[in-house]
């Protein structure tokens, strides 16, 4: 199998936050009939902080905001998964097949019905990130109690690692926090092992309404992010394609969808040196690797030729760098170019690695079931 030439990510806050979800104060408690009454599954202070897409594509550091936003988002998804599955693992609840339901209330006063189902392998589960069906052993679900709107689904086999079918997480931003998100964006996060590498694939689609402000999403209605660990978990390889609906009109004269593409390679070890490439194009995904070509709207709009961007643990360092000017302690530009050239293609691994325009345009993330308990 061809491997990418490249998940721990830096947790620094961002200057630009186009999507921020804070889901706090969740406390869940489940008691099973088979276990002693003192055996409890409980989670406290679950927090999800989610950021997507650049708020603007001009001004040097702001142009590259998604480099750090993606780090925050990936960590947030991981934290949410850990906040749910760790108490389940510690309680031993997975040793007892059955269904356990609980009503919970967040710090914002939103009440949810939560349900843990142990032993669901007979259920065929599809996803945007893989083809065919997978049969997860267990699932965790949440519904908003006021109207039974589905908020979250989590499918998994084991909690010790990502073996088997991995972990599939799906959530709706508006249902989780309607005070922040007036429009529904449904996000799918799939984490799994690919040989010796760990992979996370995020896909999303939005029911954005032009009649609303859209400020939360900056009109980002489709997208896919791929994170892959390489070289014995010493290097992160990142690829992303984000579709804007044209409302932002980043590219002068653009009337249709615009596509933002980003690739970078980052060392896990501090100070987390990273080398990045990005592009923005009207109606197409630009995976040009030549720095002689301005791949920001074909040079229109005075956006400048950013070439290679450099980052460390403190954030943005510089851009406009030629490959030969990249310091030796950063990952080489040729390596990042190899990643960037895969954007807009099916990728070396297909399916989850697919960032073609047709695939991005067709993304339609949905819950597997919506019926409340």
N, C-alpha and C positions, 0 to 999 in steps of 0.2 A: 504493500500500500504506500502511495506517495504521501509523505509527511510535509506539512508546512514548515518552511524554514524558520519558524519561531515556536493561580489566578491570584494569587495575593496581589492586591492593588493598593496604592496609596489612598489614604482616607481624608485627604485635605478638602476643605470646603471650596465651593466654586464661586467665582465672581458672577457667573451667569447661571441661573437655575430656571430652566423652562418648565420643568415638571418637578414638583416636590410633594411627596406624599408622606405624612407622618401619621402612622397608625399606632397610637399609644394606649397604654392602660389596659391591654387585653389580659384577662385572667381567666383561665379555663381549668375546670376540675372535673375529672371523670372517675367514677367508682364502678368497678365491675362486680357482678354477682358472684363470679367464680373466685375473686380474690378477697383477702381479708379487708374489712372495712377501712383499715388504716392505710391501705395501698391506694395512692392517689396519683392521677396524672394531672399535673398543674403547670401552666405557663404564666409567667408574670412579665409585664412591661415589654411586650413584643413591640418592636419598632421597625418600621419600613420606611426608608428614605429613598425615593426614586427620582431620578433625573434623566431626561431624554432630550436629545437634539440641541443644536446651538440656537441661541436667541437671535444672533445676527451673524453675518459673515463679512465683517469688516472690522478694522482695528486689530492690530497684530495678535494680542493675546486672546481677544474675544473670538477671533476666527477659529481658534483651536479649542474652544471651551469643551467640546465633546470628549476630548482626550481625558480630561479629569472627571467630567460628568459620568462617563462610562464607568470609571473606577468606583465612584460613589454608588451608582446603580447596581453594579455587579455585587459589591459588598452588601448592599441593602437586601438584595434577593437572597444571598447566602445567609444573612442574619435572620431573615424571616423564616427560612426553612429550618435553621438551627433552633430558633425560638419555639417552633412547633414540635419538631421531631425529638429534640433532646429530652424533654419531660416524658414523652411517650416511651422512649427507650429506657429511661431511668425507672419508670413505673413498672415495667414488665408487662404492660397491657397487651403487647403483641403476642404474648404466649396464650392469649385467650380469644378465640374467634368469637366475634359478635359485633354488635353495633351499640355505641354509647353516645348519648345526646346531652347537651348542656346549653343553657341560655347564659350569655355573657354580655357585659356592657363595657364600652370603651370609655376613656377619660373624657371624650367629647359628648358622652351621653347617648351614643348610638348602640342599640341593643341588637345582638346577633344570636342566631341559633347555630351552634357548632356541633358537628357530628363526626365521630371517629368510627370507621368501619374496618374491622380486622378480618381479612380473608375474602378478597374480591377478585381472585385470579381468573374467575370465569368471565369477567367483564372485558370486552375488547375496547381498547382506548386508542384513538387516533390523535395525531398532533401535526402542527405545521412543520415541526422540525424533523420529522422522520416519516418514512413511507410505511404503509401497511398498519398493522395493529400491534400493540404491546399489551401484556396481561400483568398488571401490577397486583401485588398481593394485598395492598392496603390503601386506604384513602382517607383524607380529612377534608371536610367541607364546611363552609359558612354561608348563611343566608341572613339578610337584613330582616329583623323580626317584624318591622312595621308593614312590609308588603311582600315578604318572602323572595325578594330579589337576590339572586345568587351573587355572592361577593368573592368567593375563593374556593379553589379546588387544589388539593395536593395528593399526588399519586406516588407510591414508592413501594419497593420490595424490602430492602434492608436499610437499617439506619447506621450500619457500621462503615459502609463505604458506598461507592457508586457502581458497584458490580450489579449484574442482572440487568434489569431494564432501566436503571437510573432513577432520577427523580423528576417528575413533571409538575410544575406549579402554574396555575392560571388564576388571574385576579382581575377585577373590574375596579378601576380607580374611582369612578363616580359613586359606586355602591359603598366602597370602603370609606370614602370621605366626600360626601356631596357638598360640604361647606367650601371645599377648595375646587372641586372639579364639577363643572356644570355639564360637561359632555362626557360620554362614556368612551373610555379607551380600555380595551381588554388586552392584557399582556400575558404571553406564554413564556415560561422559563423552563428550559430542559437541560438538565445536568447529567452527564454520563461519562463513562470511560471509553476512550478510543485507543486501544492498545495500552501503552504506558502513560498516555496523556489524559488529562482531565479536560473536559469540554463543557462550556456553557453556551447555549443558543437562546437568545431572546428574540421573540417575534411579537409584533403588536399591530392592531388595526383599531381605527377610531370611528365612532359614529359622530364625527365633528359636524356641527350645524353652523352654516354660514350666518345664521341669524344671531349667534351668540358671539361673545368676544373672542373665544378661541385662545385667549392669552395663556392659558395653562399649557397648551401644546404648541403654540406658535404655528398652528396649521400643519403639524406633522401627523399625517393620517396613516402611514404605513412604515414599517421598518424592520430590519433584522440586524442583530449584533452577534458576533461569533468570537468567543474567547477560547484559546487553546494553549495549554501549557506544553513547553518543549524542554529538551535537554535536562531531564531529571528535575523538573519543576524549578528551573533557574531562570527561565525566560517565558514571558507572556507574549503571545501573538494575538493581535486584535484586528478584526475586520468589521465594517459596518456600512450599510446603505440605508439612508433615511429619505423617505419621500415627503416633499412638501406639496400642498395642493395648488400652488401657484399664487395664492393670496399675498404671500410675502413679496413676490416679484423681486427676488434677489438679483436675478439676471435681467439686465435692461431689455425691456420689450417682451419678456416671457409672459405667456398667456396660459400655459398649461402646467403640468406637474414638473417640479424641479427635484433633482436627485443629488443628495449630499453623500459623498463616499469618503471613508476614513480608514486608514490602516496605520498601525504602529506596532513596534516591538519594544518591550520594556524588560529590564532586569528586575527580578524580585528583590535582590539585595539592595539595601540602602546605599546610595541615595536614589535608587530607582530611576536610573538613566533611561530615557525613552527617545526613540527616533520615529517621526511620523510623516505621513503624506496625506493630503486631502484634496478633494475636487468638488466642484459644484457645476451642474450642467442642466440646461433646460431640455426636458424630454428624453434624456439619455443618461446612462451611468458612464462616467469618464474614468477609465482606468489607465490613462496615459502615465508613463513612467519617466518620460524625458523632461528634465527641468527646463529645457529650452521652450517648452510649451506651457503657456499659462492656462492651467486647467480650472480656473475659476471663471465660469461663464465665458470661456474662450477669450478672456482678456477684456471683456466689456465691463462697464460700470466702475472702472478705476479701482478694482479690488486688489490689483497687484499680483505678482507671481510669488507665492509663498515658498515654493520648492520644498525643502525638508525643514520640519519643525523639530526643535530639541526641547526636552523637558527633564526635570529631575524631581525629587521629592517635594520641593517647594513650589512646583508648577512650571509655568512657561519660562523658557530661557531665551530662545531666539528662533527666528525663521528666516527664509530667504537663503538658506544654506545649500551650497552645492554638495554633492556626495563626497568629494575630495576634501571638503572643509569640515566634515563631521569629525569630532575628536575621537581618538582611539578608544576611549573608555565608554563610548556609546556604541550601540549596535549599528552595523554598516548600512548605508543607504541602499546598497544592492539587495540586502535582505528584505528591507521594507518594500522595495520595488517589486520583489517577487510576490509579496502579499497583495500589494495594491493591484497588480496585474490580474489577480484572481477575482477581484470585484467585478460584478456584472456578468459572471460566468457561473457554471454549475460547480466550480471548485474541484480540487483533487479528490474529495471524498463524496461529492454528490449529496443529494437530499439535504441534510442539515447544513451543508456547506454551500448551498445554492443561493446566490445573490443576483440572479438574472433579473432584468427588468420585469419579465413576465411573472416571475415568482413573487417579487415584491408587490407588484400591482394586484396580484391575486390573493395576498394574505388575508385571511378571514378567521381570526382567533375567536373561538366560542367555547363556552362551557360544555362539558360532556353530557350533563343533565342539569335541569333547573328545578325539578320538583322538590319542594321542601319537605322535611319530615312531617 
